């Protein structure tokens, strides 16, 4: 029988091992995104915001936090749409 506290897949094991580092990276990306918004450095808020959301999706998946996961999926879609639109124009 598998230990319930041991992740089942290598990706989950990697996330569990590096979760705190990822959260610090997300904090830095959030600060950079906010600074880019304040300075009106378009499209940098989206560029910094997309990996921020992806990190929080991974952390939410690790802990089974459905609401956080789906909110960040929504924002990821918005960022991807915005960056695609910016790239095509």
Order of alpha helices (4+ residues) and beta strands (2+ residues): alpha-alpha-alpha
